[in-house]
Amino acid sequence: MIGVVLDTYQLTLRSLREVWRQPAFEIQNYFIPLFFFFVTVAALGNVFELLELPGVDNYRGFQMPVAILQGVAGGASFSALAMVTDIERGYFDKLLLTPTPRISLVLGRLFGDGVRVVLITAVILLVGFVFGAGMEAGVFGYVAILFLAGLFGLAYAGFGLAIALRTGSPQAAQAGFLIFFPLLFLSPAFAPKGQFDPWLETLATINPVTYILEGMRTLVLEGWDWGQIGEALLAIAVLAAINMPLALWALRHRTA
């Protein structure tokens, strides 16, 4: 057990050092969500606030969790692409020849992504604070969103990592990030779910991203609603229960 912890720690540090060496890749994970945040607020903010829809009196706060989830999904894709690079260069095979526990090869990547998405979220929260997004849950609301974002990053990264380990293809590994966009657009990202057509509302209701988004949004716009936060944690747990076994199965296939 101690060996797993120590090796996971070292591999997590390696994952973070790789990001430092490739700043161009990391910059897009900050730029893209903030770009969409400002453009969406500028284009739709006044319209939604004039409509006086429930929960949309502060459209900056309404959109900030959307930017956070975009940043998290982008940040959580790094481990998959980095794993493919290790496989193509033969470094992954060299790791297999060491006493490193196999599970640490997965956990090191996942925890590296977890740290990165927390940093991305912190920057988006800071920008949101400066531009008046607000936080009804107070200072600890920021902490709660960082916690939710980190957990979501860990859970979601497992999907891309599973594809990377199973295929060894950079094009396939990118699918983990691309699949997030349909999930985001099938959630109440740009308008309250109550305004959707019935078919879209049904899809949003079974979409786990909806509950993570609404959990964060509640902290920003309303304060502490433990029911919503609990649903967000449950949605993350469901994603983890699917993606983590997939990643471990792909690892076993790769090392068989």
C-alpha positions as CSV (number, residue, x, y, z in Angstrom):
1,M,0.0,0.0,0.0
2,I,2.8,2.4,0.9
3,G,4.5,1.6,-2.4
4,V,1.3,2.5,-4.3
5,V,1.0,5.8,-2.5
6,L,4.7,6.7,-3.1
7,D,4.7,5.7,-6.7
8,T,1.4,7.4,-7.4
9,Y,2.9,10.6,-5.8
10,Q,6.0,10.5,-8.0
11,L,4.0,9.8,-11.2
12,T,1.6,12.6,-10.3
13,L,4.6,15.0,-10.0
14,R,5.8,13.8,-13.4
15,S,2.4,14.5,-14.9
16,L,2.5,18.0,-13.6
17,R,6.0,18.6,-14.8
18,E,4.9,17.6,-18.3
19,V,2.3,20.3,-18.2
20,W,5.0,22.9,-17.2
21,R,7.0,21.8,-20.2
22,Q,4.1,22.2,-22.6
23,P,2.5,25.5,-21.7
24,A,0.9,26.0,-25.1
25,F,-1.3,23.0,-24.5
26,E,-2.4,24.2,-21.1
27,I,-3.2,27.8,-22.1
28,Q,-6.1,26.7,-24.3
29,N,-7.7,25.1,-21.2
30,Y,-7.9,28.6,-19.6
31,F,-8.6,30.6,-22.8
32,I,-11.4,28.6,-24.3
33,P,-13.8,28.5,-21.3
34,L,-13.2,32.1,-20.5
35,F,-13.7,33.1,-24.1
36,F,-17.1,31.3,-24.2
37,F,-18.0,32.8,-20.8
38,F,-17.4,36.4,-22.0
39,V,-19.0,35.9,-25.4
40,T,-22.1,34.1,-24.0
41,V,-22.6,36.7,-21.2
42,A,-22.2,39.6,-23.7
43,A,-24.5,38.0,-26.3
44,L,-27.3,36.6,-24.0
45,G,-26.9,38.2,-20.6
46,N,-29.1,41.2,-21.1
47,V,-31.8,39.2,-22.9
48,F,-32.1,36.6,-20.1
49,E,-32.1,39.2,-17.3
50,L,-34.9,41.2,-19.1
51,L,-37.0,38.0,-19.4
52,E,-36.8,37.6,-15.6
53,L,-36.7,33.8,-15.7
54,P,-36.3,32.1,-12.4
55,G,-32.6,31.8,-11.4
56,V,-31.3,33.9,-14.2
57,D,-31.3,37.4,-12.7
58,N,-27.5,37.1,-12.6
59,Y,-26.4,35.6,-15.9
60,R,-22.7,36.0,-15.1
61,G,-23.2,33.7,-12.1
62,F,-25.5,31.5,-14.2
63,Q,-22.7,30.9,-16.8
64,M,-19.7,30.7,-14.6
65,P,-20.2,27.0,-13.7
66,V,-20.5,26.3,-17.5
67,A,-17.0,27.8,-18.0
68,I,-15.7,25.7,-15.1
69,L,-17.0,22.5,-16.5
70,Q,-15.5,23.3,-19.9
71,G,-12.2,24.0,-18.3
72,V,-12.4,20.8,-16.3
73,A,-13.2,18.7,-19.3
74,G,-10.3,20.2,-21.3
75,G,-7.9,19.8,-18.3
76,A,-9.0,16.2,-17.8
77,S,-8.0,15.3,-21.3
78,F,-4.3,15.8,-20.8
79,S,-3.7,12.4,-19.1
80,A,-5.1,10.5,-22.1
81,L,-2.9,12.3,-24.6
82,A,0.2,12.0,-22.4
83,M,-0.5,8.3,-21.9
84,V,-0.6,7.8,-25.7
85,T,2.7,9.7,-25.9
86,D,4.3,7.4,-23.4
87,I,3.0,4.3,-25.3
88,E,4.3,5.6,-28.6
89,R,7.7,6.5,-27.2
90,G,8.1,3.2,-25.4
91,Y,8.3,4.8,-22.0
92,F,5.2,3.0,-20.8
93,D,6.8,-0.3,-21.5
94,K,9.9,0.8,-19.5
95,L,7.6,1.6,-16.6
96,L,6.2,-1.9,-16.8
97,L,9.7,-3.3,-16.3
98,T,10.0,-1.4,-12.9
99,P,8.5,-2.5,-9.6
100,T,5.9,0.3,-10.0
101,P,2.4,-1.0,-9.1
102,R,0.3,-1.1,-12.2
103,I,-2.5,0.8,-10.6
104,S,-0.1,3.7,-9.9
105,L,0.3,4.2,-13.7
106,V,-3.4,5.1,-13.8
107,L,-3.7,6.9,-10.5
108,G,-0.7,9.1,-11.2
109,R,-2.2,10.4,-14.4
110,L,-5.7,10.9,-12.8
111,F,-4.4,12.8,-9.8
112,G,-2.2,14.9,-12.1
113,D,-5.4,15.9,-14.0
114,G,-7.2,16.5,-10.7
115,V,-4.6,19.0,-9.5
116,R,-4.7,20.8,-12.9
117,V,-8.4,21.1,-13.1
118,V,-8.5,22.6,-9.6
119,L,-6.0,25.3,-10.7
120,I,-8.1,25.9,-13.9
121,T,-11.2,26.2,-11.8
122,A,-9.5,28.6,-9.3
123,V,-8.6,31.0,-12.2
124,I,-12.1,30.9,-13.6
125,L,-13.6,31.6,-10.1
126,L,-11.2,34.5,-9.7
127,V,-12.2,36.0,-13.1
128,G,-15.9,35.4,-12.2
129,F,-15.4,37.2,-8.9
130,V,-13.7,40.2,-10.6
131,F,-16.5,40.5,-13.1
132,G,-19.4,40.2,-10.7
133,A,-20.5,36.6,-11.0
134,G,-21.0,36.5,-7.2
135,M,-21.1,33.6,-4.7
136,E,-24.2,33.3,-2.5
137,A,-22.6,30.5,-0.6
138,G,-19.8,32.7,0.6
139,V,-16.1,31.9,0.8
140,F,-16.7,28.3,1.5
141,G,-18.8,28.1,-1.7
142,Y,-15.6,28.7,-3.7
143,V,-14.0,25.8,-1.8
144,A,-16.9,23.6,-2.5
145,I,-16.8,24.3,-6.2
146,L,-13.1,23.6,-6.3
147,F,-13.8,20.3,-4.5
148,L,-16.6,19.4,-7.0
149,A,-14.5,20.3,-9.9
150,G,-11.5,18.2,-8.7
151,L,-13.7,15.2,-8.2
152,F,-15.4,15.6,-11.6
153,G,-12.0,16.0,-13.2
154,L,-10.8,12.7,-11.6
155,A,-14.0,10.9,-12.6
156,Y,-14.1,12.2,-16.2
157,A,-10.4,11.7,-16.9
158,G,-10.8,8.0,-16.5
159,F,-12.8,7.8,-19.7
160,G,-10.2,9.3,-21.9
161,L,-7.5,7.3,-20.2
162,A,-9.3,4.1,-20.9
163,I,-9.5,4.9,-24.6
164,A,-5.8,5.9,-24.6
165,L,-4.7,2.6,-23.0
166,R,-7.0,0.5,-25.1
167,T,-6.2,2.0,-28.5
168,G,-2.8,3.8,-28.1
169,S,-4.2,6.3,-30.6
170,P,-4.0,10.1,-30.1
171,Q,-7.1,10.7,-32.3
172,A,-9.1,8.2,-30.3
173,A,-7.9,9.7,-27.0
174,Q,-9.3,13.1,-28.0
175,A,-12.7,11.6,-28.0
176,G,-12.9,11.9,-24.3
177,F,-12.9,15.6,-24.6
178,L,-15.1,15.8,-27.7
179,I,-17.9,13.7,-26.1
180,F,-18.2,16.2,-23.3
181,F,-19.7,18.9,-25.6
182,P,-22.9,16.9,-26.4
183,L,-23.2,16.3,-22.7
184,L,-22.8,20.0,-22.0
185,F,-25.3,21.1,-24.7
186,L,-27.8,18.5,-23.5
187,S,-27.7,20.1,-20.0
188,P,-29.2,23.4,-18.8
189,A,-26.0,25.2,-19.8
190,F,-27.5,28.3,-21.4
191,A,-31.1,28.3,-20.1
192,P,-33.0,26.8,-17.2
193,K,-34.2,23.3,-17.7
194,G,-37.8,24.3,-17.2
195,Q,-37.6,26.3,-20.5
196,F,-36.7,23.3,-22.6
197,D,-38.9,21.3,-25.0
198,P,-40.1,18.1,-23.3
199,W,-37.7,15.8,-25.3
200,L,-34.7,18.0,-24.4
201,E,-35.8,18.3,-20.8
202,T,-35.9,14.5,-20.7
203,L,-32.4,14.1,-22.0
204,A,-31.1,16.8,-19.6
205,T,-32.7,14.9,-16.7
206,I,-30.8,11.7,-17.4
207,N,-27.6,13.6,-18.2
208,P,-25.1,13.4,-15.2
209,V,-23.5,16.7,-16.2
210,T,-26.8,18.5,-15.5
211,Y,-26.6,17.6,-11.8
212,I,-23.0,18.7,-11.5
213,L,-23.7,21.9,-13.3
214,E,-26.8,22.6,-11.1
215,G,-24.9,21.8,-7.9
216,M,-22.2,24.4,-8.7
217,R,-24.8,26.9,-10.0
218,T,-26.8,26.6,-6.7
219,L,-23.7,27.5,-4.7
220,V,-23.2,30.6,-6.9
221,L,-26.8,31.8,-7.2
222,E,-28.7,30.5,-4.1
223,G,-26.3,29.3,-1.4
224,W,-26.1,26.0,0.3
225,D,-28.7,23.5,-0.9
226,W,-27.5,20.1,0.3
227,G,-30.0,18.3,-1.9
228,Q,-28.5,19.8,-5.1
229,I,-25.0,19.3,-3.8
230,G,-25.7,15.7,-2.9
231,E,-27.1,15.1,-6.4
232,A,-23.9,16.6,-7.9
233,L,-21.8,14.2,-5.8
234,L,-23.9,11.3,-6.8
235,A,-23.6,12.1,-10.5
236,I,-19.8,12.3,-10.1
237,A,-19.8,9.0,-8.2
238,V,-21.8,7.4,-11.1
239,L,-19.3,8.7,-13.6
240,A,-16.4,7.4,-11.5
241,A,-18.1,4.0,-11.1
242,I,-18.2,3.7,-14.9
243,N,-14.9,5.3,-15.9
244,M,-12.5,4.0,-13.3
245,P,-13.3,0.3,-14.0
246,L,-13.0,1.1,-17.7
247,A,-9.5,2.6,-17.2
248,L,-8.4,-0.4,-15.0
249,W,-9.8,-2.8,-17.6
250,A,-7.9,-1.1,-20.4
251,L,-4.7,-1.2,-18.2
252,R,-5.1,-4.9,-17.8
253,H,-5.6,-5.3,-21.5
254,R,-2.5,-3.2,-22.3
255,T,-0.3,-5.1,-19.8
256,A,-1.6,-8.6,-20.6
